[in-house]
Amino acid sequence: MSKALIIVDVQNDFCEGGTLPVTGGAAVAGAISEYLDRHESEFDHIVATQDWHIDPGAHFSDAPDYVDSWPPHCVAGTKGAELHPDLDTEYIQAYFRKGQFTAAYSGFEGLMAPEDEVPVGERPAGSLSSSSPASVSAEDLEEAIGLDDWLQSHDVEDVVVVGLATDYCVMSTALDAVQAGYGVTVIRKLTASIAEDPSDAYAEMELGGVELA
C-alpha cells in the first residue's frame, strides 16, 4: 500500500499578485513547503497539479460570474501558470496539467506533463522549456498519462490533498479521489478558499467521504 500527497494548483495566478488570487495563497505555498520538510518521509509519492489553459472556451470571460466563468488565468507557458516560488518542488515526482481546452477543476482531469517541461532545481521563473504551448492539440493529449492511472501504477491507495482553492479545485480533486476508490484526507490548514467561510466546502467533502484533518 502506498500513500501520495497531491498538491493542487499552488500557482502564481492563484496567489496574491496573480490574476485570480486566493487570500492566503502565498502563505499556503510556504506552509506546504514547511510541511514537506517535516513529513516528506511519510509519503511514498508526491505529485502536483496545475491549471494549464490554452483555449478553455467560456471558462475565460471579460465579464466573469465567478461561478462558471473566470478572468483569464494560468495560461499555458506563462509566469502565472508556474508554481509559486515559495512552494518547494524538490520532492515533487510528477506534474499533472488540466484545463487545456476546457474548464477543469479536479486534478483527476489532469494529464502528466513531459519531463522536459517541469521545474528542475532552481530554474528561474519564466524559463519553462515548453516552446509553443498553443501548438499542442487535443490529439496530442490523448497519449498522456492521467493522474488516476499514474497513482494506480504506483500502487497508491491513500491520498492527502492540499493546495488551492479549498472550495473549488481542492474539493473537486478530493471528491474525485473518493469516487476513484482512494482513502482521502484534506489538511485544512494547508488550503485556502475563495469564499471567506469554507464551511460549506468542508461539509460537502465530509458528506462525500473525505476525512478532514
C-alpha positions in Angstrom: 0.0 0.0 0.0 1.4 3.4 -1.0 0.4 6.9 0.1 0.6 10.0 -2.0 0.4 13.8 -1.4 -1.4 15.7 -4.1 -0.5 19.4 -4.2 -3.3 21.2 -6.0 -2.7 24.3 -8.2 -0.3 26.3 -6.0 0.3 28.7 -8.9 1.2 32.3 -9.2 -2.1 33.4 -10.6 -3.9 31.9 -7.6 -1.7 33.7 -5.1 -1.5 37.3 -4.2 -0.4 39.4 -7.1 -2.0 36.9 -9.6 -4.9 37.4 -11.9 -7.2 35.3 -9.8 -5.8 35.4 -6.3 -6.9 33.5 -3.3 -6.4 35.3 0.0 -3.6 33.4 1.9 -2.4 31.6 -1.3 1.2 32.5 -0.8 1.1 31.6 2.8 -0.3 28.1 1.9 2.6 27.7 -0.6 5.1 28.4 2.3 3.2 26.2 4.7 3.2 23.2 2.3 6.9 23.6 1.9 7.4 23.6 5.7 5.1 20.6 6.0 7.2 18.7 3.4 10.3 19.4 5.3 8.8 17.6 8.3 6.6 15.0 6.7 8.1 14.1 3.3 9.2 10.7 4.6 5.5 9.8 5.4 4.7 9.7 1.7 5.7 7.3 -1.0 4.9 9.7 -3.8 4.3 13.4 -4.1 2.6 15.0 -7.2 1.3 18.4 -8.1 -1.4 19.7 -10.4 -1.6 22.8 -12.5 -4.3 24.7 -14.3 -2.7 24.9 -17.8 -5.1 26.8 -20.1 -4.6 27.0 -23.8 -8.1 27.7 -25.2 -10.6 26.9 -22.4 -13.5 28.5 -24.2 -16.2 30.0 -22.0 -14.1 29.3 -18.8 -12.4 32.6 -19.6 -14.6 35.8 -19.7 -14.1 39.5 -19.7 -17.3 39.7 -17.6 -16.9 36.6 -15.3 -19.6 35.4 -13.0 -17.0 33.7 -10.7 -19.1 30.5 -10.8 -18.7 29.1 -14.2 -16.5 31.8 -15.8 -13.4 33.5 -14.6 -10.8 36.1 -15.6 -8.1 34.7 -17.7 -5.6 32.8 -15.5 -2.8 30.2 -15.6 -2.3 30.5 -19.4 0.0 27.7 -20.5 3.6 28.7 -20.5 3.2 32.0 -18.7 4.6 33.0 -15.3 1.1 33.0 -13.9 0.8 29.3 -14.6 4.1 28.4 -12.8 4.1 27.1 -9.3 4.5 29.8 -6.6 8.2 30.3 -5.7 7.5 29.6 -2.0 6.5 26.1 -2.9 9.5 23.8 -2.6 9.4 21.5 -5.7 12.3 19.3 -4.6 10.1 16.3 -3.7 7.5 16.5 -6.5 7.8 13.5 -8.8 5.2 14.3 -11.4 3.1 17.2 -12.6 -0.5 16.9 -14.0 -1.9 19.7 -16.1 -5.6 20.3 -16.6 -7.9 22.6 -18.5 -6.0 22.9 -21.7 -9.1 23.2 -23.9 -12.0 23.3 -21.4 -12.8 24.1 -17.8 -11.2 21.6 -15.3 -11.3 21.7 -11.6 -10.3 18.3 -10.5 -6.7 17.1 -10.6 -8.1 13.8 -11.9 -8.8 15.6 -15.2 -5.0 16.4 -15.4 -2.5 14.8 -17.7 1.1 14.2 -16.9 3.5 16.9 -18.2 6.5 15.9 -20.3 9.7 15.7 -18.1 11.4 18.4 -20.1 8.7 20.9 -19.2 8.7 20.7 -15.4 10.6 22.7 -12.8 14.1 21.4 -12.1 16.1 22.6 -9.2 16.4 26.4 -9.0 15.0 27.1 -12.5 14.2 30.8 -12.7 10.6 32.0 -13.3 9.6 32.2 -16.9 12.2 29.6 -18.1 9.9 26.6 -18.8 11.1 24.8 -21.9 7.6 24.4 -23.4 8.3 26.0 -26.7 4.8 26.7 -28.0 2.0 25.6 -25.7 -0.6 26.9 -28.0 0.5 24.4 -30.7 -0.5 21.5 -28.5 -3.6 19.8 -29.9 -6.3 17.8 -28.2 -5.0 14.8 -30.1 -1.5 15.3 -28.6 -3.0 14.9 -25.1 -4.7 11.6 -25.8 -1.5 9.6 -25.2 -0.6 11.4 -21.9 -1.0 9.6 -18.6 -3.8 10.7 -16.3 -3.5 11.2 -12.6 -5.6 8.2 -11.7 -3.6 5.9 -14.0 -0.3 7.2 -12.5 -1.5 6.7 -8.9 -2.7 3.2 -9.7 0.5 2.3 -11.5 2.4 3.2 -8.3 0.0 1.2 -6.1 -1.3 4.2 -4.3 -4.3 3.5 -2.0 -4.4 6.7 0.2 -4.0 10.3 -0.8 -3.7 13.5 1.1 -4.8 16.6 -0.7 -3.6 20.2 -0.1 -3.4 23.4 -2.1 -5.7 25.9 -3.8 -8.6 26.6 -3.7 -10.4 24.7 -0.9 -13.9 25.3 -2.3 -13.0 24.5 -6.0 -10.0 22.5 -7.2 -9.1 21.0 -3.8 -12.7 19.9 -3.2 -13.2 18.6 -6.7 -9.9 16.7 -6.6 -10.7 15.2 -3.2 -14.2 14.1 -4.1 -13.0 12.6 -7.4 -10.3 10.7 -5.4 -13.0 9.2 -3.2 -15.0 8.2 -6.3 -11.9 6.6 -7.7 -11.6 4.4 -4.6 -8.8 6.1 -2.7 -8.8 6.9 1.0 -8.8 10.7 1.1 -7.7 13.3 3.6 -7.7 17.1 3.2 -5.4 19.1 5.5 -7.4 22.2 6.2 -4.5 24.4 7.3 -2.7 23.7 4.0 -5.5 25.0 1.9 -7.1 28.5 1.3 -10.6 29.2 -0.1 -12.1 31.7 -2.4 -15.1 32.0 0.0 -14.5 33.8 3.3 -16.1 30.9 5.0 -15.2 27.5 3.6 -17.5 25.6 5.9 -19.9 24.6 3.1 -17.0 23.1 1.2 -15.8 21.2 4.2 -19.3 19.9 4.8 -19.6 18.8 1.1 -16.3 17.0 1.3 -17.2 15.2 4.5 -20.5 14.1 3.1 -18.6 12.8 0.1 -16.4 10.6 2.2 -13.3 12.9 2.6 -11.6 13.0 6.0 -10.6 16.4 7.2 -7.5 16.9 9.3 
